């Protein structure tokens, strides 16, 4: 769980930097776990180049699953992790 927490924290910080555009004078409100979860669910149906691009964006999930390149190898793990919840 610590690896997933650390990976999600890094994703959250990277996303915040992109969303805020470095402008510290404005408020930003978003839910990184919701964005991460939505991207993970959508990536389950992605194939080929689209899947590769989605896992590049969602690389923090790859860090959790321990795969350097996880386009094909993470999808079954994600399905097992997400589908029982749905």
ZIDAQUI-V152324 format. One record per residue. RES is the residue in one letter. SS is DSSP state (a for helix, b for strand, c for the rest). D_FIRST is the distance of its C-alpha to the first C-alpha in Angstrom with 2 decimals. Layout:
{{RES	SS	D_FIRST} {RES	SS	D_FIRST}}
//
This chain:
{{X	c	0.00} {X	a	3.80} {X	a	5.44} {X	a	5.20} {X	a	6.15} {X	a	8.63} {X	a	9.87} {X	a	10.55} {X	a	12.20} {X	a	14.31} {X	a	15.26} {X	a	16.27} {X	a	18.37} {X	a	19.98} {X	a	20.83} {X	a	22.26} {X	a	24.45} {X	a	25.78} {X	a	26.43} {X	a	28.05} {X	c	30.09} {X	c	30.13} {X	c	32.24} {X	c	31.20} {X	c	34.08} {X	c	32.68} {X	c	29.99} {X	c	27.17} {X	c	25.23} {X	c	22.60} {X	c	19.33} {X	a	16.94} {X	a	14.44} {X	a	17.61} {X	a	18.86} {X	a	15.75} {X	a	15.71} {X	a	19.46} {X	a	19.44} {X	a	17.00} {X	a	19.31} {X	a	22.42} {X	a	21.36} {X	c	21.25} {X	c	25.02} {X	c	25.73} {X	c	27.63} {X	a	29.05} {X	a	29.29} {X	a	27.75} {X	a	24.57} {X	a	24.55} {X	a	25.01} {X	a	22.31} {X	a	19.67} {X	a	21.09} {X	a	20.43} {X	c	16.96} {X	a	16.16} {X	a	12.80} {X	a	11.73} {X	a	13.48} {X	a	11.59} {X	a	8.30} {X	a	10.64} {X	c	12.45} {X	c	15.82} {X	c	18.31} {X	c	20.37} {X	c	18.67} {X	c	21.33} {X	c	22.17} {X	a	19.29} {X	a	16.47} {X	a	18.67} {X	a	18.64} {X	a	14.86} {X	a	14.72} {X	a	17.62} {X	a	16.12} {X	a	12.99} {X	a	15.26} {X	a	18.57} {X	c	17.92} {X	c	17.00} {X	c	20.19}}
//
